[in-house]
Amino acid sequence: MRVPLCLLLLVAHTTDMLPLNRRKKQVGTGLGGNCTGCVICSEENGCSTCQQRLFLFIRREGIRQYGKCVHDCPPGYFGVRGQEVNRCKKCGATCESCFSQDFCIQCKRRFYLYKGKCLPTCPLGTAAQQSTRECQEECELSLWGSWSPCTHNGRTCGSAWGLETRVREAGRAGQEEAATCQVLSESRKCPIRRPCPGERNPSQKKGRRDRRLRKDRKMDRKLDVRPRPPQA
């Protein structure tokens, strides 16, 4: 009588466990939410194991937690792939979004992003950009370049006052890229004393005019034939 009784109890126990196991594996719509992409899911706690390439995101409410399988982790979390399960882990306390636990992409309010870190104030040599909430490296001015040729209306010859210009660039400190933040220039007046081709310099014109006047006076003296008074 003992053997049949034991078999009867075992069958009854197995029958009672079947609905529970079936409920854990079926897609539930309870507090755990959608079980799409889950390998193991229950109505009470949601997903506990996800399909390959999906991330397990644990949402906590009070003392309870619920799992969900997602393709991309939500803002404030980053994905970590593992041998058994891929998980979404929370970013640092000052990060709005992050690439990893040690590298932030965007900071929360009152913090500034600098080289993957969220800082309350920007370090020396940088300036806070309010629009992007980032610390931008300040500019370092290079040496002045040489003066450009003196020009007037685009010409480098003639007899007038022109302008000559020199520039210097301001590149970002600590960057290997060729990015620049501004270009500074200054100009000054300069005399142009080189005559253009086919044009005489005013001093040359004046010299030729003076020589012509002296020549004319000399000719006038030679041609002076006025009668001289008789000698006593």
C-alpha positions in Angstrom: 0.0 0.0 0.0 2.9 2.4 0.6 4.2 2.2 -3.0 0.9 3.1 -4.7 0.4 5.9 -2.2 3.9 7.4 -2.9 3.3 7.3 -6.7 -0.1 9.0 -6.2 1.5 11.8 -4.2 4.3 12.2 -6.8 1.8 12.5 -9.7 -0.3 15.1 -7.8 2.8 17.2 -7.0 3.9 17.1 -10.6 0.5 18.2 -11.8 0.5 21.2 -9.4 4.0 22.3 -10.7 3.1 22.3 -14.4 1.0 25.5 -14.4 3.8 27.3 -12.4 6.5 26.3 -14.9 4.3 27.1 -17.8 3.5 30.6 -16.3 7.2 31.3 -15.9 8.0 30.5 -19.6 5.1 32.1 -21.2 5.0 35.8 -22.2 3.5 37.7 -19.4 1.8 41.1 -19.2 2.1 41.7 -15.4 4.4 44.1 -13.6 7.4 42.6 -15.5 6.0 44.1 -18.7 6.7 42.8 -22.2 8.7 39.6 -22.3 9.7 39.9 -26.0 13.2 38.7 -26.6 13.3 36.7 -23.3 14.6 33.2 -22.9 13.3 33.0 -19.4 10.5 35.3 -18.3 7.9 35.5 -15.5 4.9 37.7 -14.8 6.3 38.6 -11.4 9.9 39.6 -12.3 9.9 39.9 -16.1 12.9 38.7 -18.1 15.9 37.1 -16.4 17.7 35.8 -19.5 17.7 37.4 -23.0 18.2 36.2 -26.4 21.6 36.6 -28.0 22.7 40.2 -28.8 20.0 41.7 -26.6 20.7 43.5 -23.3 19.0 42.8 -20.0 17.7 46.0 -18.5 16.7 45.8 -14.8 14.2 48.4 -13.7 13.9 48.7 -10.0 10.8 50.0 -8.1 11.3 50.0 -4.4 12.4 46.6 -3.3 11.2 44.9 -6.4 12.9 44.6 -9.8 11.7 43.8 -13.3 13.8 42.7 -16.3 13.4 43.6 -19.9 15.3 42.6 -23.0 16.3 45.6 -25.2 18.4 46.2 -28.3 19.9 49.4 -26.9 20.2 50.5 -23.3 18.2 53.6 -22.3 19.8 57.0 -21.5 21.8 56.9 -18.3 22.9 53.3 -19.0 25.6 51.6 -21.1 25.7 48.0 -22.5 28.2 45.4 -21.2 28.5 42.1 -23.1 29.2 39.0 -21.1 29.6 35.3 -21.7 26.2 34.3 -20.1 24.1 37.5 -20.4 24.5 41.1 -21.8 23.5 43.7 -19.2 22.7 47.4 -19.1 24.7 49.1 -16.4 24.0 52.6 -14.9 26.3 55.5 -15.7 28.0 57.5 -13.1 26.0 59.8 -10.8 27.1 62.9 -12.8 26.6 61.5 -16.3 23.4 62.0 -18.4 24.7 59.4 -20.9 27.9 57.5 -21.1 29.9 55.1 -23.3 31.3 53.2 -20.3 31.6 53.5 -16.6 34.7 55.8 -17.0 33.7 57.7 -20.1 30.8 60.1 -20.1 29.2 61.5 -23.3 26.9 64.1 -21.8 26.8 65.5 -18.2 23.9 66.4 -16.0 23.1 69.9 -15.1 25.7 71.9 -13.2 28.5 69.7 -14.6 30.8 70.2 -17.5 32.2 67.5 -19.8 36.0 67.4 -20.1 37.8 64.3 -21.7 35.0 61.9 -20.7 34.7 63.3 -17.1 31.9 65.4 -15.7 33.4 68.1 -13.5 31.7 70.9 -11.4 34.2 73.4 -12.8 36.5 73.5 -15.9 40.2 73.0 -15.2 42.8 75.6 -15.8 43.5 76.3 -19.5 39.9 75.7 -20.5 36.7 77.7 -20.7 33.2 76.6 -19.9 30.8 76.5 -22.9 27.3 77.0 -21.6 25.6 75.9 -24.8 27.3 72.5 -24.9 28.1 72.1 -21.2 31.7 71.3 -22.2 35.2 72.5 -21.2 36.8 74.0 -24.4 40.5 74.4 -24.4 41.7 78.0 -24.7 43.6 79.3 -27.7 47.3 79.7 -27.9 48.5 82.6 -30.2 51.3 81.9 -32.6 54.0 84.4 -33.5 53.2 87.1 -36.0 54.0 86.3 -39.6 56.0 88.6 -42.0 54.4 91.8 -43.4 52.7 91.4 -46.8 53.8 93.6 -49.8 52.6 97.2 -49.6 49.6 97.5 -51.9 47.2 100.3 -53.0 44.0 99.2 -54.8 45.5 95.9 -55.4 48.7 97.3 -57.0 52.2 97.1 -55.5 53.6 99.9 -57.6 52.9 103.6 -58.1 53.4 106.7 -56.0 50.8 106.6 -53.2 50.3 105.4 -49.7 49.2 101.7 -49.3 48.6 99.1 -46.7 50.6 96.1 -45.5 49.2 93.3 -43.4 50.5 90.5 -41.2 48.5 87.6 -39.5 48.9 85.1 -36.7 46.8 82.0 -36.0 45.4 80.9 -32.7 45.2 77.1 -32.4 43.7 75.0 -29.6 46.2 74.0 -27.0 46.8 70.3 -26.6 45.2 69.2 -29.8 47.0 67.5 -32.6 44.4 68.4 -35.2 44.8 71.5 -37.3 41.6 73.1 -35.9 41.9 76.8 -35.2 39.6 79.0 -33.1 40.4 82.3 -34.7 42.9 84.2 -36.9 44.2 87.6 -35.9 45.5 90.2 -38.3 46.7 93.9 -38.2 47.5 96.4 -41.0 49.5 99.6 -41.2 50.1 102.4 -43.8 53.2 102.2 -46.0 54.6 104.3 -48.8 54.8 102.8 -52.3 57.9 104.2 -54.0 58.3 101.8 -57.0 57.0 103.2 -60.2 54.7 101.1 -62.4 56.0 100.0 -65.8 55.6 102.9 -68.3 55.0 105.4 -65.5 57.5 108.1 -64.4 58.1 108.9 -60.8 57.1 112.5 -59.9 60.6 113.3 -58.8 61.9 112.1 -62.1 59.3 114.3 -63.9 60.4 117.3 -61.8 64.1 116.7 -62.6 63.4 116.5 -66.3 61.4 119.7 -66.1 64.2 121.6 -64.3 66.8 120.4 -66.8 64.6 121.6 -69.6 64.2 125.0 -68.0 68.0 125.4 -67.6 68.6 124.4 -71.2 66.0 126.9 -72.4 67.7 129.7 -70.4 71.1 128.8 -71.8 69.7 129.0 -75.4 68.1 132.3 -74.6 71.5 133.8 -73.6 73.1 132.5 -76.8 70.4 134.1 -78.9 70.5 137.5 -77.1 71.5 139.9 -80.0 70.4 143.2 -78.5 72.7 146.1 -79.6 75.4 147.1 -77.2 76.0 150.8 -76.3 79.0 152.5 -78.1 82.3 152.7 -76.4 83.7 156.1 -75.6 
